[in-house]
Amino acid sequence: MSTQYSVIVPAYKEATNLYPLVTRIFAALRRSDSPVPAPLVEVIVVDDNSRDGSVEAVHALQQEGYNVRIIVRTTERGLSSAVVRGFQEALGDNMLCMDADLQHPPEYVPQMLASLSPASQFVLGTRYAKGHAGAVDKDWPLYRRVISNGARMLALPLTPASDPMTGFFGIRKESFMKARNLNASGFKIALDLLVKAHIPPHAIAEVPFAFGLRAAGESKLDSKVMLRYLEQLAELYWFKYSGALVFAMLLLFILMVLVLRWMWGMLEPDPMEKVPSGRGRAKGRW
């Protein structure tokens, strides 16, 4: 059977999480109630040259019959560029991105993949869907909740999606191919794709889920990452609204020209006004 679905897992020093992640993904797909058959799915790990045993972990999974492969990047770094590379290498037309640290529950993969269709070009695993607000693990630190909510509020003018900050999302290949000038160093590739692939609100599907704690490894969130997110927001605001700003400035310029012409007309003498008679030139006139 040909591959129709691809699960992309960007990773850096996540070797200890790869075996439980992949086995849980395929266990969920092999359930009798799974809407997506396991033979149609591949898993692609995009590793930034971790040298921590990730390659060996994937090879062990292949030996057990799992449809998983690994791409080791030696000249590139970064989460967003890793996701883009995975999407470029994917064989399936329905592509899903998820973290390697098990914070995105593998048991949701079948539902997420099944949500993609010609009508639904984008799917988000959301913690803030209506009726599921605050679906965050009870042990999640308060500062992480504050950062997540703040970042989400800053993105609201860019997309109506309830949780564009999530790294658990999927996109159809035809929409991915439409995106131009993706920010390879951006903090949130899902937000970048929502804006630059011009995903309309009606084409966004959402799957509520609870975001838990990482199983192993270290969190990548730090002040530099948050600064990159703010830089990404500025770039996306310009990308989406620059045309409107230019149009507004053009209207303002035209209005100023009209006002100036009106004022100039008020100052000019009436051409029908009679010039005082007399010999020679009239005083005060050239």
Salt bridges, closest charged atoms under 4 A:
GLU14 OE2 - ARG214 NH2 3.47
GLU14 OE2 - LYS220 NZ 3.17
ASP33 OD1 - ARG31 NE 3.04
GLU42 OE1 - ARG69 NH2 3.08
ASP48 OD1 - ARG73 NE 2.83
GLU76 OE2 - ARG73 NH1 3.73
GLU76 OE1 - ARG85 NH1 3.98
GLU89 OE2 - ARG85 NE 3.18
ASP99 OD2 - HIS104 NE2 3.60
ASP101 OD2 - ARG214 NH2 3.20
GLU107 OE1 - ARG24 NH2 2.80
ASP139 OD2 - LYS138 NZ 3.47
ASP163 OD2 - ARG127 NE 2.76
GLU174 OE2 - ARG172 NH2 3.17
ASP192 OD1 - LYS196 NZ 3.41
GLU235 OE2 - LYS196 NZ 2.75
